[in-house]
Amino acid sequence: MFAPAARLASKRLLEIRQLFRQSQQTSRSFSTALNYHIDSPDNNPEIPWEFSDVNKEKAKEIMSHYPSNYKQSAVIPLLDLAQQQHGGWLPVSAMNAVGKHHLLVCGTSPCMIRGSREIEEALLNHLGVKRNEVTKDGMFSVGEMECMGCCVNAPMIAVADYSNGSEGYTYNYYEDVTPKRVVEIVEMLRRGEKPPVGTQNPRRIRSGPEGGNTTLLSEPNPPPCRDLDA
């Protein structure tokens, strides 16, 4: 009497999995559609945009409300100010005015132990800015982010890349970085190149051990499983 019930449960589970996959595909398609931007004569990345003199002072006042290491939290009120200045809507050039590449250094314990402070110092010194400042050419800004979830590949940085506008936005992880390597990554981005993402250690594959595995070299034996149809 249990075999038919088991088969029915297995069939129902399969149906649920298929519905879940379909919902994921629909969600991804919807997200892609929302991230699409069509340039128009009055809304494209080539139109210069900046705060008016009056709003520059307002922006400074808004920024003063936030601690020095959390200035990026002012993004919503600053965008609201930009929207007010632009007659109630935000052009893509205003969104892009914050800088083409936002470099985020992970500051959580595993990355700190592995040298994240030296990584941040190398970036700030090379770009000639303080944390959360934008370079004079508008190309780069440096900030800090807490745990990016790649602790096994510490230290690491994330790069929010707006160089292709909001429609071509990418967000990439660069792991196992060194002070020398992050400067190389910055200069590659400056030249319009796309550095390889993920681990920057040529002796590692993704999050695998340096030099390759020394244990677990074969497929594990599967656990015993009772045949429900028997």
Secondary structure, DSSP 8 states (H G I E B T S, - for coil): -HHHHHHHHHHHHHHHHHHHHHHHHHHHHHHHHHT----BTTBSTTS-----HHHHHHHHHHHTTS-GGGGGGGHHHHHHHHHHHTTSS--HHHHHTT-SEEEEEE-SHHHHHTTHHHHHHHHHHHHT--TT-B-TTSSEEEEEES--S-GGG-SEEEEEE-TTTGGG-EEEEEES--HHHHHHHHHHHHTT-----EE--TT--TTS-TT--SS--S---------TT-
